[in-house]
C-alpha cells in the first residue's frame, strides 16, 4: 500500500502500529498500540487519526498481523488530507509468506506427479496451469515493477517468469497437447467445476478490484499481494476447468494432487495463524471452503489412483 506525501526531501521515519498486547517489533521507534477490545466502536480508528492526521513529519507505517488490516481499512476510509504525511506502509505478515509457500508446495507436488506419468498427455492440465500462472505472475510483476524492484531487479524471478510461459506453450504445441486425452464430463466434474468457478471469481476480484479484495479478505492484505494471489487462483481455475472435461483419471492426477496440496497446506497455515484472521463472515466462509475443498479434492485424488481400465 502506498500513500503520497509532499515532503520530497524528508526521509520518512518508521512508525510502529501494533495491537495492544503484541510483542515489541523494534525498540526505540515511535509506537502506537491499537485497542481492538471493542472493534466495532471505532476507537482504533480514532487512535490512528490522532497519531497521523496532524503529523508534521513524514512517516512509514510498519504493522504486523491484524494491525495491518486495521491500517488498511483506516487508509481506505480516511480523507486524503489525513494521509499526506504518510510515505508508505510496510505490512509484515508471516501468514502471507506461508500462503505463498503453500502455492510453491502445490506446484512442486504437481511437478513431481507429472514427472512420473506414462503418457505425455497426462501432463497437459498441470502444464497448462503452470504456463498460465507464470505468465500471470510476470504480468503482476510488470504492473508493480517499482515495488518488486525497490531493492534491485530480481533477475531470477523475472527471468524465470519470462522463459517459463514461452517454454510451456512450446511444449504444449510440440507434443500436441491442445486436446484432452479422453474428452467429456465424468463423475467428479462437479467438483472441478465448483473449484473453477470459486477460484475464477476470487481471481477476478483480486485482479480487477484489489481494494475491494483488501477490505473483504479474512486477513491483512495489500493490493500488490492481491494481484499476486489473483495469478494463483486464475491459474488453478483454468486447470480445474480443463480437469472437468478430462475423463482419463491419469491425465487429471498431477493437477488434482497439486490442488489438494494447496488446500491442505493452506488449511494447516490457517490453523497455525488463526489469530491473524478478522473473525468476521469472510473467516467463516474461508473455513467452510477449506473443509469442502479437502473433502472434494481428496475424493478426486483417490479416483485418479484407481487402476487404469483396459
C-alpha positions in Angstrom: 0.0 0.0 0.0 1.4 3.4 -1.0 0.4 6.9 0.2 1.6 10.2 -1.1 3.3 13.0 0.9 4.6 16.4 0.0 8.0 16.2 1.7 10.1 15.1 -1.2 13.4 15.8 0.6 12.4 14.5 4.0 13.2 10.9 4.7 10.1 9.1 6.2 10.6 7.6 9.7 9.3 4.2 10.7 6.2 4.3 13.0 5.2 1.0 14.6 1.4 0.2 14.7 0.6 -2.8 16.7 -2.3 -4.4 18.7 -2.4 -3.9 22.4 -0.5 -6.8 24.0 1.5 -7.7 20.9 5.3 -8.1 21.4 7.5 -5.1 20.6 8.8 -5.3 17.0 11.6 -2.9 17.4 12.7 -0.8 20.4 13.4 3.0 20.1 10.8 3.7 17.4 7.5 5.6 17.8 4.8 3.0 18.6 1.0 3.1 18.6 -0.9 0.2 20.3 -4.4 -0.1 18.9 -7.2 -1.0 21.3 -9.3 -3.7 19.4 -11.2 -4.9 22.5 -14.3 -3.1 21.2 -13.5 -3.3 17.5 -16.9 -2.0 16.2 -16.7 1.1 18.4 -14.1 2.5 16.1 -11.8 3.5 18.9 -8.8 2.1 17.0 -9.6 4.4 14.0 -9.7 7.4 16.3 -6.2 6.4 17.6 -4.9 6.3 14.1 -6.5 9.7 13.4 -4.8 11.2 16.4 -1.4 9.7 15.5 -1.3 10.6 11.8 -3.9 13.2 10.8 -2.0 16.2 12.1 1.5 14.7 11.9 4.1 17.2 10.5 6.9 14.7 9.7 6.6 12.1 7.0 6.3 8.5 8.3 6.2 4.9 7.1 3.8 2.8 9.0 5.1 -0.6 10.0 2.4 -3.1 11.0 2.0 -6.8 11.6 -0.9 -9.2 11.6 -4.3 -7.8 12.5 -2.8 -4.3 12.8 -2.2 -4.5 9.0 -5.9 -4.9 8.4 -6.8 -2.0 10.7 -4.3 0.3 9.0 -5.6 -0.8 5.5 -9.2 -0.1 6.5 -8.3 3.2 8.0 -6.4 4.3 4.9 -9.3 3.4 2.6 -11.8 5.3 4.7 -9.8 8.4 5.7 -9.7 11.7 3.9 -6.7 12.2 1.7 -5.5 15.0 4.0 -5.0 12.5 6.8 -2.5 10.6 4.6 -0.5 13.5 3.3 2.5 12.8 5.6 2.4 9.0 5.2 5.1 7.9 2.9 4.0 4.3 2.8 3.1 1.2 4.8 5.1 -2.0 5.4 2.8 -4.9 6.3 4.7 -7.8 7.9 2.6 -10.9 7.9 4.1 -14.4 8.1 0.6 -15.7 7.1 1.0 -14.1 3.6 4.5 -15.6 3.3 3.3 -19.0 4.2 0.3 -18.8 1.9 2.7 -18.2 -1.0 4.7 -21.1 0.3 1.6 -23.3 0.0 1.4 -22.4 -3.7 5.0 -23.4 -4.2 4.5 -26.7 -2.4 1.4 -27.4 -4.6 3.5 -26.6 -7.7 6.2 -29.0 -6.5 3.7 -31.8 -5.9 2.2 -31.3 -9.4 5.6 -31.2 -11.0 6.7 -34.5 -9.3 3.5 -36.2 -10.3 3.9 -35.0 -13.9 7.5 -36.4 -13.9 6.3 -40.0 -13.4 3.4 -40.1 -15.9 3.3 -42.8 -18.6 1.9 -40.6 -21.3 2.8 -37.0 -22.3 -0.9 -36.1 -22.4 -1.2 -36.8 -18.7 0.9 -33.6 -18.1 -1.5 -31.5 -20.2 -3.6 -30.0 -17.4 -0.8 -29.3 -15.0 1.4 -27.9 -17.8 -1.4 -25.5 -18.9 -1.9 -24.2 -15.3 1.9 -23.9 -14.8 2.2 -21.9 -18.0 -0.8 -19.6 -17.1 0.5 -18.9 -13.5 4.0 -17.9 -14.6 2.6 -15.6 -17.3 0.2 -14.0 -14.9 2.9 -13.6 -12.2 5.0 -11.9 -14.8 2.1 -9.5 -15.6 1.7 -8.8 -11.8 5.5 -8.1 -11.6 5.4 -5.7 -14.5 2.3 -4.0 -13.1 4.0 -3.3 -9.8 7.5 -3.0 -11.2 8.6 -0.2 -8.9 7.5 -2.3 -5.8 9.2 -5.5 -6.9 12.4 -3.7 -8.0 12.7 -1.4 -4.9 15.8 -3.3 -3.7 17.1 -4.0 -7.2 15.8 -6.0 -10.2 15.1 -9.6 -9.1 16.7 -11.2 -12.2 16.0 -14.9 -11.3 12.3 -14.1 -10.6 11.8 -12.0 -13.7 13.9 -14.3 -15.9 12.0 -17.5 -14.9 8.6 -15.9 -15.5 9.7 -14.7 -18.9 11.1 -18.0 -20.0 8.7 -20.5 -18.4 5.5 -19.4 -20.3 7.3 -19.5 -23.6 8.7 -23.0 -22.8 5.3 -24.1 -21.6 3.5 -23.0 -24.8 6.3 -24.5 -26.9 6.0 -27.9 -25.2 2.2 -27.9 -25.5 2.5 -27.2 -29.2 5.3 -29.6 -29.8 3.6 -32.5 -28.1 0.1 -31.7 -29.4 -1.5 -31.3 -26.0 -4.2 -28.9 -27.0 -7.0 -31.5 -26.7 -7.9 -33.8 -23.7 -6.9 -37.5 -23.8 -10.5 -38.6 -23.4 -12.8 -35.6 -23.7 -16.1 -35.4 -21.8 -17.7 -35.0 -18.3 -17.2 -37.5 -15.6 -18.5 -38.2 -12.0 -16.1 -35.7 -10.5 -16.8 -32.9 -13.0 -19.0 -31.1 -10.4 -16.0 -30.9 -8.0 -13.7 -29.4 -10.6 -16.5 -27.1 -11.9 -17.1 -25.8 -8.4 -13.3 -25.3 -8.0 -13.1 -23.5 -11.3 -16.0 -21.2 -10.5 -14.8 -20.3 -7.0 -11.2 -19.8 -8.0 -12.2 -17.7 -11.0 -14.4 -15.4 -9.0 -11.6 -14.9 -6.4 -9.0 -14.3 -9.1 -11.1 -11.8 -11.0 -12.0 -9.8 -7.8 -8.4 -9.9 -6.7 -7.1 -8.7 -10.1 -9.8 -6.3 -11.1 -10.6 -4.7 -7.7 -7.7 -5.2 -5.3 -9.0 -2.5 -3.0 -12.3 -4.4 -2.6 -10.4 -7.6 -2.0 -8.3 -6.0 0.7 -11.4 -5.0 2.5 -13.1 -8.4 2.2 -10.2 -10.7 2.7 -10.1 -12.6 6.0 -6.6 -11.4 6.9 -4.5 -8.4 6.2 -3.7 -8.0 2.5 -2.1 -5.4 0.2 -3.0 -4.5 -3.4 0.3 -6.0 -4.6 -0.4 -9.3 -2.8 -4.0 -9.2 -4.1 -2.9 -9.3 -7.7 -0.2 -11.8 -7.0 -2.8 -14.1 -5.4 -5.0 -13.5 -8.4 -2.5 -15.2 -10.7 -2.5 -18.3 -8.5 -6.3 -18.5 -8.3 -6.8 -17.9 -12.0 -4.3 -20.5 -13.0 -5.9 -23.1 -10.8 -9.3 -22.1 -12.1 -8.0 -22.8 -15.7 -6.7 -26.2 -14.5 -10.0 -27.1 -12.8 -12.0 -26.2 -15.9 -9.8 -28.5 -18.0 -10.0 -31.3 -15.5 -13.8 -31.1 -15.5 -13.7 -32.1 -19.2 -11.0 -34.8 -19.0 -12.3 -38.4 -18.5 -8.9 -40.1 -18.2 -8.1 -40.1 -14.5 -4.3 -40.3 -15.0 -4.4 -37.1 -17.0 -6.1 -35.3 -14.1 -3.8 -36.7 -11.4 -1.0 -34.1 -11.3 -3.4 -31.3 -11.2 -5.7 -32.9 -8.6 -2.7 -33.7 -6.4 -1.4 -30.1 -6.7 -4.9 -28.7 -5.8 -5.2 -31.0 -2.8 -1.7 -29.9 -1.5 -2.6 -26.3 -2.0 -5.9 -26.6 0.0 -4.4 -28.9 2.6 -1.3 -26.7 3.2 -3.5 -23.6 3.3 -5.7 -25.3 6.0 -2.7 -26.0 8.1 -1.3 -22.5 7.8 -4.7 -21.0 8.5 -4.9 -23.1 11.8 -1.4 -22.0 12.8 -2.2 -18.4 12.2 -5.9 -18.4 13.2 -5.3 -15.3 15.5 -4.4 -13.3 12.4 -7.9 -13.7 10.9 -10.5 -11.0 11.4 -13.1 -13.3 12.8 -15.9 -12.0 10.5 -18.1 -13.7 7.9 -15.2 -13.9 5.5 -13.3 -16.1 8.0 -16.3 -18.4 8.3 -16.6 -18.7 4.5 -12.8 -19.4 4.3 -13.1 -22.2 6.8 -16.1 -23.8 5.1 -14.4 -23.6 1.7 -11.3 -25.3 3.1 -13.2 -28.2 4.6 -15.3 -28.6 1.4 -12.1 -28.4 -0.7 -10.3 -31.0 1.3 -13.3 -33.4 1.0 -13.9 -32.9 -2.7 -10.3 -32.8 -3.8 -9.4 -35.7 -1.5 -12.0 -37.8 -3.3 -10.7 -36.6 -6.7 -7.2 -37.7 -5.9 -8.4 -41.1 -4.8 -10.2 -41.6 -8.0 -7.1 -40.8 -10.1 -5.2 -43.5 -8.2 -7.6 -46.3 -9.2 -6.2 -48.8 -11.6 -6.4 -47.8 -15.3 -9.1 -49.6 -17.2 -8.0 -51.7 -20.2 
